[in-house]
Amino acid sequence: MNNINKSVICIVLVIIFIAVFIGLRNSFAEKTNTVEIIQDGNIIYTLDLNKSKNELIQVEFQGHKNIIQIKDKQISIIEADCPDKTCVNMGILKSAFTPIVCLPNHLVIQYVNDDKEIDATVN
C-alpha cells in the first residue's frame, strides 16, 4: 500500500513538472508581432514588426495617400489625406481588438493572431 502511494505521488509530481515546464516555455517564447496592411479588402503587406526596420510606407487609394510609419517595432499612420484624420489620431497599433482604420481610404492595419490562444477574458 505504501509503495502505491509513493508511485501515485511520483506520477503526480512528474505531471506537475511537465505542466510547469510547458507553461514556462510558452511564456518565454518570443511571440511574433505580425501585422497586415489591408487596402480595399486586399492584404497588401504582411510585416513582422520584430524583424522590420524603421521605415515609412506610402499607400495610395483613388488619389489619396496614407503614410505608415514603422518605428521601434511599432506601427502607426502618421499622415492621411482624409478629412477627419481619425487614423492618425489613433496613434500606435496597440491591440488585436482595435485595428487602425482609415475609412475614406479603405485602409486597415491589424495584428495577425498566429497564436491559437484566445487573447481575452470572458465573464
Short mmCIF file of the C-alpha atoms (twelve columns), coordinates in Angstrom:
data_MODEL
# 
_entry.id   MODEL 
# 
loop_
_atom_site.group_PDB 
_atom_site.id 
_atom_site.type_symbol 
_atom_site.label_atom_id 
_atom_site.label_alt_id 
_atom_site.label_comp_id 
_atom_site.label_asym_id 
_atom_site.label_seq_id 
_atom_site.Cartn_x 
_atom_site.Cartn_y 
_atom_site.Cartn_z 
_atom_site.pdbx_PDB_model_num 
ATOM 1   C CA . MET A 1   0.000   0.000  0.000   1 
ATOM 2   C CA . ASN A 2   2.840   2.384  0.861   1 
ATOM 3   C CA . ASN A 3   4.569   1.715  -2.498  1 
ATOM 4   C CA . ILE A 4   1.347   2.517  -4.386  1 
ATOM 5   C CA . ASN A 5   1.077   5.904  -2.618  1 
ATOM 6   C CA . LYS A 6   4.707   6.711  -3.479  1 
ATOM 7   C CA . SER A 7   4.093   5.759  -7.114  1 
ATOM 8   C CA . VAL A 8   0.978   7.932  -7.321  1 
ATOM 9   C CA . ILE A 9   2.832   10.855 -5.722  1 
ATOM 10  C CA . CYS A 10  5.728   10.433 -8.189  1 
ATOM 11  C CA . ILE A 11  3.342   10.353 -11.168 1 
ATOM 12  C CA . VAL A 12  1.514   13.454 -9.933  1 
ATOM 13  C CA . LEU A 13  4.814   15.296 -9.393  1 
ATOM 14  C CA . VAL A 14  6.019   14.375 -12.897 1 
ATOM 15  C CA . ILE A 15  2.742   15.633 -14.410 1 
ATOM 16  C CA . ILE A 16  3.012   18.888 -12.460 1 
ATOM 17  C CA . PHE A 17  6.656   19.296 -13.523 1 
ATOM 18  C CA . ILE A 18  5.762   18.774 -17.201 1 
ATOM 19  C CA . ALA A 19  2.861   21.256 -16.972 1 
ATOM 20  C CA . VAL A 20  5.079   23.897 -15.349 1 
ATOM 21  C CA . PHE A 21  7.824   23.304 -17.931 1 
ATOM 22  C CA . ILE A 22  5.401   23.709 -20.849 1 
ATOM 23  C CA . GLY A 23  3.884   26.831 -19.288 1 
ATOM 24  C CA . LEU A 24  7.292   28.446 -18.746 1 
ATOM 25  C CA . ARG A 25  8.479   27.546 -22.226 1 
ATOM 26  C CA . ASN A 26  5.384   29.154 -23.787 1 
ATOM 27  C CA . SER A 27  5.636   32.280 -21.653 1 
ATOM 28  C CA . PHE A 28  9.292   32.876 -22.601 1 
ATOM 29  C CA . ALA A 29  8.868   32.053 -26.287 1 
ATOM 30  C CA . GLU A 30  9.138   35.132 -28.462 1 
ATOM 31  C CA . LYS A 31  5.713   35.965 -29.824 1 
ATOM 32  C CA . THR A 32  5.559   37.208 -33.352 1 
ATOM 33  C CA . ASN A 33  4.477   40.770 -33.822 1 
ATOM 34  C CA . THR A 34  2.897   40.348 -37.256 1 
ATOM 35  C CA . VAL A 35  0.576   42.921 -38.796 1 
ATOM 36  C CA . GLU A 36  -1.379  43.087 -42.020 1 
ATOM 37  C CA . ILE A 37  -1.965  46.234 -44.005 1 
ATOM 38  C CA . ILE A 38  -5.219  45.784 -45.891 1 
ATOM 39  C CA . GLN A 39  -6.486  48.127 -48.582 1 
ATOM 40  C CA . ASP A 40  -9.952  47.790 -50.073 1 
ATOM 41  C CA . GLY A 41  -10.217 44.262 -48.644 1 
ATOM 42  C CA . ASN A 42  -6.884  43.028 -50.058 1 
ATOM 43  C CA . ILE A 43  -3.787  42.323 -47.974 1 
ATOM 44  C CA . ILE A 44  -1.059  44.487 -49.477 1 
ATOM 45  C CA . TYR A 45  1.611   43.967 -46.798 1 
ATOM 46  C CA . THR A 46  2.247   41.389 -44.087 1 
ATOM 47  C CA . LEU A 47  5.037   42.509 -41.764 1 
ATOM 48  C CA . ASP A 48  6.707   41.044 -38.685 1 
ATOM 49  C CA . LEU A 49  7.411   44.170 -36.656 1 
ATOM 50  C CA . ASN A 50  10.097  42.330 -34.673 1 
ATOM 51  C CA . LYS A 51  12.092  41.929 -37.906 1 
ATOM 52  C CA . SER A 52  11.117  45.168 -39.675 1 
ATOM 53  C CA . LYS A 53  13.456  48.102 -39.848 1 
ATOM 54  C CA . ASN A 54  12.331  51.645 -39.132 1 
ATOM 55  C CA . GLU A 55  10.671  52.765 -42.337 1 
ATOM 56  C CA . LEU A 56  7.882   54.724 -43.959 1 
ATOM 57  C CA . ILE A 57  5.365   53.065 -46.282 1 
ATOM 58  C CA . GLN A 58  3.194   55.165 -48.563 1 
ATOM 59  C CA . VAL A 59  -0.133  53.653 -49.599 1 
ATOM 60  C CA . GLU A 60  -2.403  55.284 -52.174 1 
ATOM 61  C CA . PHE A 61  -6.082  54.750 -52.926 1 
ATOM 62  C CA . GLN A 62  -8.025  56.695 -55.558 1 
ATOM 63  C CA . GLY A 63  -5.570  59.579 -55.479 1 
ATOM 64  C CA . HIS A 64  -5.401  59.801 -51.678 1 
ATOM 65  C CA . LYS A 65  -2.456  58.641 -49.623 1 
ATOM 66  C CA . ASN A 66  -1.585  57.377 -46.181 1 
ATOM 67  C CA . ILE A 67  1.918   57.319 -44.778 1 
ATOM 68  C CA . ILE A 68  2.521   54.430 -42.397 1 
ATOM 69  C CA . GLN A 69  5.460   54.512 -40.009 1 
ATOM 70  C CA . ILE A 70  7.236   51.514 -38.549 1 
ATOM 71  C CA . LYS A 71  9.436   52.576 -35.678 1 
ATOM 72  C CA . ASP A 72  10.759  50.709 -32.637 1 
ATOM 73  C CA . LYS A 73  8.763   47.561 -33.524 1 
ATOM 74  C CA . GLN A 74  5.505   49.563 -33.589 1 
ATOM 75  C CA . ILE A 75  3.288   50.721 -36.438 1 
ATOM 76  C CA . SER A 76  1.096   53.790 -36.904 1 
ATOM 77  C CA . ILE A 77  -0.310  56.068 -39.580 1 
ATOM 78  C CA . ILE A 78  1.421   59.432 -39.380 1 
ATOM 79  C CA . GLU A 79  -0.213  61.183 -42.324 1 
ATOM 80  C CA . ALA A 80  -3.503  60.742 -44.192 1 
ATOM 81  C CA . ASP A 81  -5.398  62.501 -46.986 1 
ATOM 82  C CA . CYS A 82  -8.761  62.148 -45.280 1 
ATOM 83  C CA . PRO A 83  -10.915 64.857 -43.695 1 
ATOM 84  C CA . ASP A 84  -11.083 63.675 -40.081 1 
ATOM 85  C CA . LYS A 85  -7.597  62.129 -39.651 1 
ATOM 86  C CA . THR A 86  -9.042  59.607 -37.170 1 
ATOM 87  C CA . CYS A 87  -6.486  57.009 -38.233 1 
ATOM 88  C CA . VAL A 88  -3.629  59.407 -37.485 1 
ATOM 89  C CA . ASN A 89  -5.127  60.296 -34.105 1 
ATOM 90  C CA . MET A 90  -5.401  56.598 -33.157 1 
ATOM 91  C CA . GLY A 91  -1.628  56.537 -32.710 1 
ATOM 92  C CA . ILE A 92  0.280   53.268 -32.442 1 
ATOM 93  C CA . LEU A 93  -1.457  49.944 -33.088 1 
ATOM 94  C CA . LYS A 94  -1.796  48.519 -29.582 1 
ATOM 95  C CA . SER A 95  -4.410  45.791 -29.575 1 
ATOM 96  C CA . ALA A 96  -5.538  42.894 -31.714 1 
ATOM 97  C CA . PHE A 97  -9.082  44.026 -30.976 1 
ATOM 98  C CA . THR A 98  -8.672  47.656 -32.116 1 
ATOM 99  C CA . PRO A 99  -7.227  47.941 -35.614 1 
ATOM 100 C CA . ILE A 100 -6.218  51.254 -37.146 1 
ATOM 101 C CA . VAL A 101 -8.859  52.131 -39.724 1 
ATOM 102 C CA . CYS A 102 -8.995  54.866 -42.361 1 
ATOM 103 C CA . LEU A 103 -12.494 54.521 -43.820 1 
ATOM 104 C CA . PRO A 104 -12.204 57.120 -46.606 1 
ATOM 105 C CA . ASN A 105 -9.055  55.435 -47.931 1 
ATOM 106 C CA . HIS A 106 -10.315 51.867 -47.319 1 
ATOM 107 C CA . LEU A 107 -7.244  51.083 -45.209 1 
ATOM 108 C CA . VAL A 108 -6.950  48.792 -42.178 1 
ATOM 109 C CA . ILE A 109 -3.872  47.882 -40.150 1 
ATOM 110 C CA . GLN A 110 -4.366  44.941 -37.806 1 
ATOM 111 C CA . TYR A 111 -2.439  42.328 -35.875 1 
ATOM 112 C CA . VAL A 112 -2.375  38.795 -37.216 1 
ATOM 113 C CA . ASN A 113 -3.193  36.334 -34.475 1 
ATOM 114 C CA . ASP A 114 -0.897  33.405 -35.189 1 
ATOM 115 C CA . ASP A 115 -1.331  32.131 -31.651 1 
ATOM 116 C CA . LYS A 116 -4.105  29.636 -31.299 1 
ATOM 117 C CA . GLU A 117 -4.953  31.112 -27.917 1 
ATOM 118 C CA . ILE A 118 -7.779  33.458 -27.051 1 
ATOM 119 C CA . ASP A 119 -6.442  36.870 -26.070 1 
ATOM 120 C CA . ALA A 120 -9.365  37.953 -23.887 1 
ATOM 121 C CA . THR A 121 -11.075 37.433 -20.584 1 
ATOM 122 C CA . VAL A 122 -14.633 36.169 -20.743 1 
ATOM 123 C CA . ASN A 123 -17.094 36.623 -17.887 1 
# 
